[in-house]
Amino acid sequence: MANRVINFNAGPATLPLDVLKIVQQELLDYKGAGMSVMEISHRSKYYDQINDEAIAIFREVLGLDDSYHVLFMGGGASTQFALVPMNFLAKDKTAAYVDTGSWSSKAIKEAKLFGNVHLAGSSKETNFDHIPTDIDFPDDAVYLHLTSNNTIFGTQFQSFPDAGNVPLVCDMSSDIASRVHDFTKFDLIYAGAQKNLGPAGATVVIINDKMLAKCADGNPTMFNYKTHADKKSLYNTPPVLSVYIVKLVMEWVKAQGGLAGVEKANIAKKERIYQLIDLNPDYFRGTVKPDSRSWMNITFRLPSEELEKKFIAEATEAGLSGLKGHRSVGGIRASIYNAMSKEGVDKLAQFMEDFKKAN
Protein backbone atom coordinates (compact mmCIF):
# COMPACT_ATOMS: atom_id res chain seq x y z
CA MET A 1 0.00 0.00 0.00
CA ALA A 2 1.47 3.29 -1.14
CA ASN A 3 0.69 5.29 2.00
CA ARG A 4 2.10 2.79 4.52
CA VAL A 5 5.46 3.67 6.04
CA ILE A 6 8.11 1.10 6.92
CA ASN A 7 7.57 0.83 10.66
CA PHE A 8 10.72 0.29 12.75
CA ASN A 9 9.04 1.20 16.05
CA ALA A 10 9.90 -0.98 19.04
CA GLY A 11 6.27 -1.38 20.05
CA PRO A 12 3.48 -1.19 19.27
CA ALA A 13 5.23 -2.54 16.25
CA THR A 14 4.58 -3.49 12.67
CA LEU A 15 2.15 -6.34 11.97
CA PRO A 16 2.09 -8.69 8.97
CA LEU A 17 0.16 -7.02 6.18
CA ASP A 18 -1.55 -10.33 5.42
CA VAL A 19 -2.92 -10.37 8.96
CA LEU A 20 -4.11 -6.78 8.77
CA LYS A 21 -5.99 -7.59 5.58
CA ILE A 22 -7.80 -10.48 7.28
CA VAL A 23 -8.73 -8.22 10.19
CA GLN A 24 -9.97 -5.59 7.75
CA GLN A 25 -12.07 -8.15 5.88
CA GLU A 26 -13.63 -9.57 9.05
CA LEU A 27 -13.87 -6.37 11.06
CA LEU A 28 -17.53 -5.53 10.51
CA ASP A 29 -18.92 -9.06 10.38
CA TYR A 30 -16.89 -11.83 12.00
CA LYS A 31 -17.66 -15.10 10.19
CA GLY A 32 -21.37 -14.40 9.86
CA ALA A 33 -21.91 -13.24 13.44
CA GLY A 34 -23.31 -9.93 12.23
CA MET A 35 -20.93 -8.24 14.65
CA SER A 36 -17.32 -7.19 14.82
CA VAL A 37 -14.84 -9.20 16.84
CA MET A 38 -14.77 -6.13 19.07
CA GLU A 39 -18.47 -6.64 19.79
CA ILE A 40 -18.92 -10.38 20.22
CA SER A 41 -19.40 -11.85 23.68
CA HIS A 42 -16.42 -13.58 25.20
CA ARG A 43 -18.94 -16.29 26.19
CA SER A 44 -20.05 -16.86 22.60
CA LYS A 45 -19.23 -19.82 20.39
CA TYR A 46 -17.30 -17.44 18.14
CA TYR A 47 -14.89 -16.41 20.86
CA ASP A 48 -14.65 -19.93 22.26
CA GLN A 49 -13.27 -20.95 18.89
CA ILE A 50 -10.84 -18.01 18.74
CA ASN A 51 -9.58 -18.76 22.25
CA ASP A 52 -9.19 -22.49 21.66
CA GLU A 53 -7.44 -21.98 18.34
CA ALA A 54 -5.10 -19.36 19.82
CA ILE A 55 -4.05 -21.76 22.58
CA ALA A 56 -3.61 -24.62 20.11
CA ILE A 57 -1.50 -22.66 17.62
CA PHE A 58 0.83 -21.45 20.38
CA ARG A 59 1.43 -25.00 21.54
CA GLU A 60 1.94 -26.22 17.99
CA VAL A 61 4.37 -23.52 16.88
CA LEU A 62 6.41 -23.57 20.10
CA GLY A 63 6.42 -27.36 20.35
CA LEU A 64 4.58 -27.62 23.67
CA ASP A 65 2.18 -30.30 24.87
CA ASP A 66 -0.98 -29.79 26.89
CA SER A 67 0.96 -29.74 30.17
CA TYR A 68 1.64 -26.11 29.22
CA HIS A 69 -1.18 -23.64 29.75
CA VAL A 70 -1.40 -20.65 27.41
CA LEU A 71 -3.00 -17.71 29.18
CA PHE A 72 -4.11 -14.36 27.79
CA MET A 73 -3.93 -11.67 30.43
CA GLY A 74 -3.95 -7.87 30.64
CA GLY A 75 -1.60 -5.35 32.18
CA GLY A 76 1.41 -5.87 29.94
CA ALA A 77 4.67 -7.55 30.86
CA SER A 78 5.14 -4.92 33.56
CA THR A 79 2.30 -6.50 35.54
CA GLN A 80 4.04 -9.85 35.24
CA PHE A 81 7.09 -8.32 36.92
CA ALA A 82 4.98 -8.34 40.09
CA LEU A 83 2.77 -11.38 39.49
CA VAL A 84 5.69 -13.78 39.10
CA PRO A 85 7.17 -13.08 42.56
CA MET A 86 3.70 -12.68 44.07
CA ASN A 87 2.92 -16.24 43.05
CA PHE A 88 6.28 -17.92 43.68
CA LEU A 89 8.45 -15.84 46.01
CA ALA A 90 8.10 -15.37 49.78
CA LYS A 91 9.93 -13.42 52.49
CA ASP A 92 12.01 -16.44 53.49
CA LYS A 93 12.78 -17.48 49.91
CA THR A 94 15.17 -16.29 47.20
CA ALA A 95 14.64 -15.75 43.49
CA ALA A 96 17.56 -15.29 41.08
CA TYR A 97 17.55 -12.60 38.39
CA VAL A 98 19.91 -11.72 35.57
CA ASP A 99 20.01 -7.95 35.01
CA THR A 100 20.52 -7.12 31.34
CA GLY A 101 18.69 -3.81 30.97
CA SER A 102 15.82 -1.54 31.91
CA TRP A 103 13.08 -4.18 31.88
CA SER A 104 14.97 -6.74 33.93
CA SER A 105 15.90 -3.98 36.38
CA LYS A 106 12.22 -3.16 36.79
CA ALA A 107 11.41 -6.83 37.29
CA ILE A 108 14.06 -7.02 40.03
CA LYS A 109 12.58 -3.96 41.75
CA GLU A 110 9.15 -5.61 41.89
CA ALA A 111 10.54 -8.94 43.12
CA LYS A 112 12.23 -7.25 46.08
CA LEU A 113 8.78 -6.33 47.39
CA PHE A 114 8.05 -10.02 47.99
CA GLY A 115 11.28 -11.71 49.02
CA ASN A 116 15.02 -11.97 48.57
CA VAL A 117 16.62 -11.37 45.18
CA HIS A 118 19.96 -12.93 44.22
CA LEU A 119 21.68 -11.12 41.36
CA ALA A 120 22.74 -14.03 39.18
CA GLY A 121 24.49 -11.88 36.61
CA SER A 122 24.59 -8.30 35.36
CA SER A 123 26.05 -6.13 32.62
CA LYS A 124 25.06 -2.87 34.30
CA GLU A 125 28.66 -1.79 34.91
CA THR A 126 29.28 -1.60 31.15
CA ASN A 127 25.92 0.05 30.42
CA PHE A 128 24.32 -3.23 29.40
CA ASP A 129 26.47 -3.69 26.31
CA HIS A 130 26.50 -7.50 26.53
CA ILE A 131 24.77 -10.55 27.95
CA PRO A 132 26.69 -11.83 30.98
CA THR A 133 28.05 -15.35 30.69
CA ASP A 134 29.06 -15.85 34.32
CA ILE A 135 25.57 -16.60 35.60
CA ASP A 136 25.51 -17.95 39.13
CA PHE A 137 22.52 -18.74 41.30
CA PRO A 138 21.74 -20.78 44.42
CA ASP A 139 20.42 -24.32 44.01
CA ASP A 140 17.46 -23.51 46.24
CA ALA A 141 16.31 -20.46 44.27
CA VAL A 142 12.56 -20.56 43.65
CA TYR A 143 13.23 -19.58 40.04
CA LEU A 144 15.82 -18.03 37.71
CA HIS A 145 14.47 -15.05 35.78
CA LEU A 146 15.83 -13.92 32.41
CA THR A 147 14.89 -11.24 29.89
CA SER A 148 15.59 -12.88 26.56
CA ASN A 149 15.87 -9.72 24.44
CA ASN A 150 16.47 -6.15 25.50
CA THR A 151 14.67 -3.65 23.32
CA ILE A 152 16.35 -0.55 24.72
CA PHE A 153 20.00 -1.61 24.74
CA GLY A 154 19.89 -4.05 21.82
CA THR A 155 21.19 -7.22 23.45
CA GLN A 156 19.82 -10.75 23.35
CA PHE A 157 20.56 -14.16 24.82
CA GLN A 158 21.98 -16.22 21.97
CA SER A 159 21.44 -19.37 24.06
CA PHE A 160 19.98 -19.91 27.49
CA PRO A 161 21.72 -21.16 30.64
CA ASP A 162 20.96 -24.57 32.07
CA ALA A 163 19.00 -23.88 35.24
CA GLY A 164 19.16 -27.48 36.45
CA ASN A 165 16.37 -28.13 38.94
CA VAL A 166 15.65 -24.42 39.37
CA PRO A 167 12.51 -23.34 37.44
CA LEU A 168 13.37 -21.12 34.47
CA VAL A 169 11.24 -18.01 33.97
CA CYS A 170 11.66 -15.71 30.99
CA ASP A 171 10.31 -12.38 29.77
CA MET A 172 10.20 -12.93 26.00
CA SER A 173 8.18 -9.85 25.14
CA SER A 174 10.28 -8.77 22.19
CA ASP A 175 11.58 -11.98 20.63
CA ILE A 176 9.05 -14.72 21.30
CA ALA A 177 8.44 -16.98 18.27
CA SER A 178 11.33 -15.41 16.34
CA ARG A 179 13.71 -18.37 16.21
CA VAL A 180 14.02 -22.05 17.07
CA HIS A 181 14.31 -22.89 20.77
CA ASP A 182 13.50 -25.79 23.03
CA PHE A 183 10.69 -24.00 24.84
CA THR A 184 10.22 -26.96 27.16
CA LYS A 185 13.32 -25.69 29.03
CA PHE A 186 11.11 -22.96 30.47
CA ASP A 187 8.59 -23.33 33.25
CA LEU A 188 7.03 -19.92 32.72
CA ILE A 189 7.26 -17.52 29.78
CA TYR A 190 5.51 -14.19 29.50
CA ALA A 191 5.34 -11.69 26.67
CA GLY A 192 3.52 -8.48 25.98
CA ALA A 193 1.91 -8.90 22.58
CA GLN A 194 2.70 -5.51 21.07
CA LYS A 195 6.20 -6.26 19.80
CA ASN A 196 6.24 -9.62 18.03
CA LEU A 197 2.75 -11.08 18.47
CA GLY A 198 0.05 -8.51 17.81
CA PRO A 199 -1.42 -5.26 19.11
CA ALA A 200 -1.15 -3.94 22.64
CA GLY A 201 -3.72 -5.24 25.12
CA ALA A 202 -2.87 -8.90 25.58
CA THR A 203 -0.05 -10.48 27.53
CA VAL A 204 0.68 -14.12 26.78
CA VAL A 205 1.71 -16.27 29.75
CA ILE A 206 2.85 -19.84 29.15
CA ILE A 207 3.15 -21.93 32.31
CA ASN A 208 3.52 -25.65 32.86
CA ASP A 209 1.64 -27.81 35.34
CA LYS A 210 4.66 -28.22 37.60
CA MET A 211 5.08 -24.47 38.01
CA LEU A 212 1.37 -23.85 38.30
CA ALA A 213 1.19 -26.20 41.28
CA LYS A 214 3.65 -23.95 43.12
CA CYS A 215 1.44 -20.85 43.05
CA ALA A 216 1.07 -19.35 46.51
CA ASP A 217 -2.29 -19.48 48.24
CA GLY A 218 -3.98 -16.35 49.50
CA ASN A 219 -3.36 -14.04 46.55
CA PRO A 220 -6.23 -11.95 45.13
CA THR A 221 -8.23 -13.96 42.62
CA MET A 222 -7.09 -12.06 39.54
CA PHE A 223 -3.45 -12.20 40.60
CA ASN A 224 -3.34 -15.99 40.81
CA TYR A 225 -2.20 -17.87 37.70
CA LYS A 226 -4.42 -20.80 38.68
CA THR A 227 -7.50 -18.61 38.20
CA HIS A 228 -6.64 -17.99 34.57
CA ALA A 229 -5.45 -21.52 33.87
CA ASP A 230 -8.55 -23.13 35.38
CA LYS A 231 -10.86 -20.93 33.28
CA LYS A 232 -8.76 -20.87 30.07
CA SER A 233 -8.34 -17.10 30.48
CA LEU A 234 -12.12 -16.62 30.62
CA TYR A 235 -12.60 -15.89 34.32
CA ASN A 236 -13.31 -12.31 33.30
CA THR A 237 -13.52 -10.51 29.95
CA PRO A 238 -10.25 -11.11 28.09
CA PRO A 239 -8.70 -8.66 25.58
CA VAL A 240 -10.81 -10.16 22.79
CA LEU A 241 -9.53 -8.17 19.81
CA SER A 242 -5.89 -8.59 20.80
CA VAL A 243 -6.22 -12.34 21.30
CA TYR A 244 -7.93 -12.67 17.92
CA ILE A 245 -5.06 -10.86 16.18
CA VAL A 246 -2.42 -12.78 18.15
CA LYS A 247 -4.01 -15.99 16.88
CA LEU A 248 -3.81 -14.71 13.30
CA VAL A 249 -0.16 -13.70 13.75
CA MET A 250 0.77 -17.15 15.07
CA GLU A 251 -1.04 -18.73 12.14
CA TRP A 252 1.01 -16.44 9.89
CA VAL A 253 4.20 -17.65 11.63
CA LYS A 254 3.18 -21.23 10.91
CA ALA A 255 2.59 -20.32 7.27
CA GLN A 256 6.14 -18.92 7.02
CA GLY A 257 7.48 -22.37 7.84
CA GLY A 258 7.12 -22.11 11.60
CA LEU A 259 10.02 -21.11 13.81
CA ALA A 260 12.58 -22.47 11.34
CA GLY A 261 11.11 -20.31 8.59
CA VAL A 262 11.01 -17.08 10.56
CA GLU A 263 14.47 -17.75 11.98
CA LYS A 264 15.92 -18.01 8.48
CA ALA A 265 14.24 -14.76 7.47
CA ASN A 266 15.32 -12.99 10.67
CA ILE A 267 18.95 -14.03 10.20
CA ALA A 268 18.98 -12.54 6.71
CA LYS A 269 17.45 -9.28 7.95
CA LYS A 270 19.72 -8.71 10.92
CA GLU A 271 22.86 -9.70 8.99
CA ARG A 272 22.07 -7.11 6.31
CA ILE A 273 22.30 -4.28 8.85
CA TYR A 274 25.04 -5.67 11.09
CA GLN A 275 27.30 -6.29 8.10
CA LEU A 276 26.88 -2.65 7.13
CA ILE A 277 27.73 -1.57 10.68
CA ASP A 278 30.81 -3.80 10.71
CA LEU A 279 32.01 -2.44 7.39
CA ASN A 280 31.71 1.14 8.68
CA PRO A 281 32.53 0.93 12.41
CA ASP A 282 33.75 4.55 12.66
CA TYR A 283 30.46 5.86 11.27
CA PHE A 284 27.76 3.37 12.27
CA ARG A 285 28.88 2.71 15.81
CA GLY A 286 27.30 -0.40 17.28
CA THR A 287 26.45 -0.11 20.97
CA VAL A 288 26.73 -3.78 22.01
CA LYS A 289 29.32 -6.52 21.76
CA PRO A 290 28.89 -8.65 18.62
CA ASP A 291 28.25 -11.89 20.51
CA SER A 292 25.28 -10.31 22.30
CA ARG A 293 23.63 -8.53 19.38
CA SER A 294 19.86 -8.57 19.25
CA TRP A 295 18.15 -10.01 16.21
CA MET A 296 15.11 -7.84 16.91
CA ASN A 297 16.43 -4.41 17.95
CA ILE A 298 19.55 -3.08 16.23
CA THR A 299 21.07 -0.12 18.05
CA PHE A 300 23.85 2.17 16.86
CA ARG A 301 25.19 5.71 17.10
CA LEU A 302 26.55 8.14 14.52
CA PRO A 303 29.62 10.38 14.95
CA SER A 304 27.50 13.18 16.47
CA GLU A 305 24.05 13.76 17.92
CA GLU A 306 23.46 16.38 15.22
CA LEU A 307 23.98 13.71 12.55
CA GLU A 308 21.67 11.38 14.43
CA LYS A 309 18.90 13.96 14.46
CA LYS A 310 19.41 14.57 10.75
CA PHE A 311 19.44 10.82 10.05
CA ILE A 312 16.16 10.28 11.90
CA ALA A 313 14.48 13.29 10.27
CA GLU A 314 15.52 12.35 6.74
CA ALA A 315 14.65 8.70 7.30
CA THR A 316 11.18 9.68 8.47
CA GLU A 317 10.75 11.86 5.40
CA ALA A 318 11.77 8.87 3.27
CA GLY A 319 9.07 6.69 4.85
CA LEU A 320 11.33 4.91 7.36
CA SER A 321 9.50 5.48 10.63
CA GLY A 322 10.38 4.86 14.29
CA LEU A 323 14.19 4.85 14.11
CA LYS A 324 14.81 7.13 17.09
CA GLY A 325 16.53 5.33 19.95
CA HIS A 326 14.84 4.97 23.33
CA ARG A 327 14.72 8.28 25.20
CA SER A 328 16.90 6.86 27.99
CA VAL A 329 19.86 6.03 25.73
CA GLY A 330 19.46 8.09 22.54
CA GLY A 331 21.00 7.06 19.26
CA ILE A 332 19.25 5.04 16.59
CA ARG A 333 17.29 1.83 16.90
CA ALA A 334 15.82 -0.31 14.13
CA SER A 335 13.31 -2.85 15.40
CA ILE A 336 13.04 -5.67 12.88
CA TYR A 337 10.54 -8.10 14.35
CA ASN A 338 9.10 -11.07 12.48
CA ALA A 339 6.66 -8.90 10.55
CA MET A 340 9.35 -6.58 9.16
CA SER A 341 9.96 -7.51 5.56
CA LYS A 342 13.37 -8.09 4.00
CA GLU A 343 12.45 -5.35 1.53
CA GLY A 344 11.98 -2.93 4.42
CA VAL A 345 15.38 -3.83 5.84
CA ASP A 346 17.01 -3.46 2.42
CA LYS A 347 15.54 0.04 2.11
CA LEU A 348 16.97 0.95 5.51
CA ALA A 349 20.39 -0.39 4.50
CA GLN A 350 20.31 1.61 1.26
CA PHE A 351 19.30 4.72 3.17
CA MET A 352 22.19 4.20 5.61
CA GLU A 353 24.67 3.88 2.76
CA ASP A 354 23.33 6.95 0.96
CA PHE A 355 23.29 9.00 4.17
CA LYS A 356 26.93 8.15 4.93
CA LYS A 357 28.02 9.19 1.44
CA ALA A 358 26.18 12.51 1.75
CA ASN A 359 27.34 13.28 5.27
Protein Blocks (a to p, Z undefined) as FASTA:
>chain_A
ZZlccdfbfbdcdddfklmmmmmmmmmmgghnopafklmcfkbmklmmmmmmmmmmmmmm
nopafkbccdddehijmlmmmmmmmmmgcfkbccddddfbjklmmmmmmmmmnmccddfb
dcklnoopaccfbdcddfkbfbdcddfbafknopacfbdcdekjaccdddfklmgokbcc
dfklpmbdcddfklmnmcchiacddddfklmmmpcghiafklpmklmmmnnoplbccdfk
lmmmmmmmmmmmmmnopjmlmmmmmmmmmmmmmmmmmmmmmlmgcfbdfklccfklccdd
dfbfklmmmmmmmmmmnopghkaccfklgpjdddddfklcfklmmmmmmmmmmmmmmZZ
